[in-house]
Amino acid sequence: MADKLEVSQQTINAIEKGKFDPSLPLAFKLARLFSMSIESIFDDEVRVDAESG
């Protein structure tokens, strides 16, 4: 997956663990790769921010 997204495996691991938020261009690549909307990439983050805010 890292190769397809043109990022390091460390970046993928950090995103999966919630330690790194993908840049907008990377989020678009993730959305295309998984056939998801861009909103769904950030959906959990928005929900968490709203709950803590």
Backbone bond lengths (Angstrom), bond angles and torsions (degrees), N, CA, C in turn:
res aa  C-N    CA-C-N  psi(-1)  N-CA   C-N-CA  omega(-1)  CA-C   N-CA-C  phi
1 M - - - 1.443 - - 1.528 110.21 -
2 A 1.316 117.36 -40.82 1.464 120.60 179.95 1.526 110.65 -57.33
3 D 1.319 116.63 -41.56 1.467 120.27 179.07 1.527 111.49 -62.86
4 K 1.330 116.43 -43.44 1.465 120.24 -179.93 1.521 111.65 -63.69
5 L 1.331 116.46 -33.05 1.460 120.83 -178.63 1.525 113.04 -91.71
6 E 1.335 115.26 -5.54 1.467 122.05 -179.70 1.524 112.17 60.08
7 V 1.344 115.34 43.73 1.464 122.22 175.11 1.520 107.90 -133.44
8 S 1.320 116.53 171.06 1.460 120.23 178.95 1.526 110.71 -79.85
9 Q 1.323 115.06 160.91 1.458 119.83 175.83 1.527 109.97 -64.22
10 Q 1.324 117.21 -31.35 1.469 121.26 177.27 1.526 110.63 -61.47
11 T 1.319 116.77 -39.10 1.463 120.45 178.25 1.517 110.52 -64.28
12 I 1.318 117.16 -43.81 1.468 121.11 178.09 1.526 109.99 -60.73
13 N 1.320 117.17 -46.38 1.465 120.94 179.47 1.523 111.20 -59.64
14 A 1.326 117.25 -43.32 1.461 121.16 -179.20 1.529 111.52 -64.94
15 I 1.327 117.04 -39.29 1.465 120.63 177.29 1.522 109.80 -64.45
16 E 1.333 117.17 -45.38 1.463 121.31 -179.21 1.521 111.79 -61.46
17 K 1.327 117.21 -34.59 1.470 121.59 -178.78 1.524 112.81 -86.88
18 G 1.326 116.97 -2.43 1.452 120.67 179.65 1.516 113.89 76.73
19 K 1.325 116.78 17.82 1.462 120.85 -179.27 1.523 112.43 -93.90
20 F 1.321 116.63 -5.70 1.462 121.33 -177.04 1.515 108.45 -146.87
21 D 1.317 116.56 129.71 1.458 121.27 174.44 1.523 108.43 -92.34
22 P 1.317 117.13 129.48 1.465 118.78 -178.93 1.525 110.81 -67.12
23 S 1.307 114.98 147.43 1.465 120.16 173.55 1.526 107.98 -65.68
24 L 1.300 116.39 164.74 1.459 119.69 179.09 1.527 112.15 -59.90
25 P 1.343 118.98 -45.97 1.476 117.90 177.27 1.535 112.57 -60.47
26 L 1.324 117.17 -38.90 1.464 119.90 178.57 1.523 110.61 -68.95
27 A 1.312 117.53 -37.57 1.465 120.70 177.52 1.525 110.76 -61.85
28 F 1.328 117.31 -39.62 1.466 120.02 176.79 1.527 110.89 -64.27
29 K 1.325 117.12 -40.05 1.465 120.26 177.18 1.524 110.64 -63.24
30 L 1.335 116.95 -42.85 1.468 121.07 177.93 1.525 110.44 -61.30
31 A 1.314 116.40 -45.23 1.462 120.82 -179.73 1.524 110.96 -59.65
32 R 1.328 116.68 -44.85 1.472 119.97 178.56 1.524 111.21 -64.63
33 L 1.330 116.35 -43.18 1.460 120.64 -177.55 1.528 111.49 -60.26
34 F 1.341 116.46 -39.93 1.460 120.98 -176.92 1.525 113.38 -100.91
35 S 1.331 117.41 9.80 1.474 122.50 -179.65 1.526 111.13 52.44
36 M 1.328 114.68 49.54 1.464 121.91 -179.65 1.523 108.69 -119.56
37 S 1.322 115.47 164.42 1.461 118.88 173.02 1.525 108.64 -80.57
38 I 1.310 116.42 155.33 1.460 120.32 178.49 1.531 110.20 -62.86
39 E 1.327 117.12 -33.34 1.459 120.81 179.28 1.521 111.65 -61.73
40 S 1.318 116.41 -37.08 1.461 119.48 -178.09 1.524 112.17 -69.12
41 I 1.326 117.48 -23.11 1.463 120.77 177.37 1.522 109.95 -65.96
42 F 1.337 116.52 -37.93 1.456 121.36 -176.64 1.522 113.02 -101.85
43 D 1.321 119.00 0.33 1.459 122.73 -173.34 1.522 112.79 -56.33
44 D 1.323 119.22 -48.47 1.460 121.56 -179.09 1.515 111.26 -62.51
45 E 1.325 117.62 -37.96 1.456 121.20 179.59 1.521 110.46 -64.94
46 V 1.321 117.39 -40.52 1.460 120.96 179.45 1.513 109.63 -64.61
47 R 1.318 117.32 -43.41 1.453 121.67 -179.74 1.527 110.78 -62.62
48 V 1.314 118.01 -43.97 1.460 122.00 179.88 1.519 109.99 -64.03
49 D 1.332 118.12 -44.54 1.459 121.43 179.38 1.524 111.03 -61.72
50 A 1.311 118.01 -41.10 1.457 121.76 -179.48 1.526 111.13 -66.08
51 E 1.317 116.77 -37.85 1.459 120.69 -179.87 1.520 111.84 -70.25
52 S 1.325 117.75 -35.62 1.460 120.73 -176.80 1.521 112.18 -87.49
53 G 1.345 117.02 -14.93 1.441 123.23 -170.82 1.456 117.47 -81.31
